[in-house]
Amino acid sequence: MTLHISREQARRFLALYHFTPTDLPGTIERLATVQYDPLNPVGRNPDLVFQARVPGYQVDDWQKVAYTDRLGQTGLARPSER
């Protein structure tokens, strides 16, 4: 069965899916991966991604989740559910 939706419906769905406010673990689970780039011309990529999606996010909050809380197996990737 194929589901047909308009471009506007697809745009609304994707915007809600990616930008509905959630916490840091919820964002990591939703996105699955976030690219890390050590260069910082206007902000590092993980910080920019999470600032757009997590209310109250502060620069480098992701490091505690990734390295202290061990949310993912490698970097910010979530372990697969088994």
N, C-alpha and C positions, 0 to 999 in steps of 0.2 A: 504494500500500500504506500503510495506516495502522497505526502502532504504538501499542498501548494499554499504559500503565503505571499503576501505582497512585500515589496521592498520596505515599505513603511513598517509593517509588522515585524519583519526581520530586524530592522534598525532598532525598533523599540525593545525587542527581546534582548538583543546584544547589549544595548546600553544598560538595561536593567540588570542583566546578568553580570556584567563587568563592573558596574559602578554603583550598585546597591551597597550602602555602607555596611561594613562588617568589621570584625576584629582581625588582627594580623594572621592568626592561624586559619581563619575562614577564608581570607584572601589567598593565602598560599595554597590551600586545598582547592579553591576555585580555579586558580591559574595553573597550578601544577608546577610550573617553573618560572623563575625570574632571572633574567640575564644579569650577571655581575660584571661591571666594567670599572676598574680602579681609577680611571680618569674622571675628573670632577669639574668640567667646564661650567655647568650650571647646576649640578647635583648628580650624584651617582644614580644609575638606573633603578636599583631596588628602592632607594629612597623616593624617587619621583613616582614610581608605580604605586608604592604603598601610601604616599601622601595623598594621591588622587582617590584612594579607595578606603582608607582606614581613618575614621574621625579621631583626631588627637594624636596621630602618628608623629613621632619626632625622629629626626635624622639618626640613623644607626639602630633604631629599635629592632630591626630585623636580625641584627647580629646576636642579640640575646636569645631570640627564638631559635635561630639556626644553630648556634654553637653552644649555648648553655642549656636551653630546654630540649635540644636535640629533636626538633620537630621532624626533620627529614633525615634520610640516610646520608645523603651527600649534598652539601650546600643547602639549598632550599627545596629540593625535590622531596616530595612526600613518599614514604614507603607504600608499596602496593598493599591493598587489603587482601589478606589470604584467609 
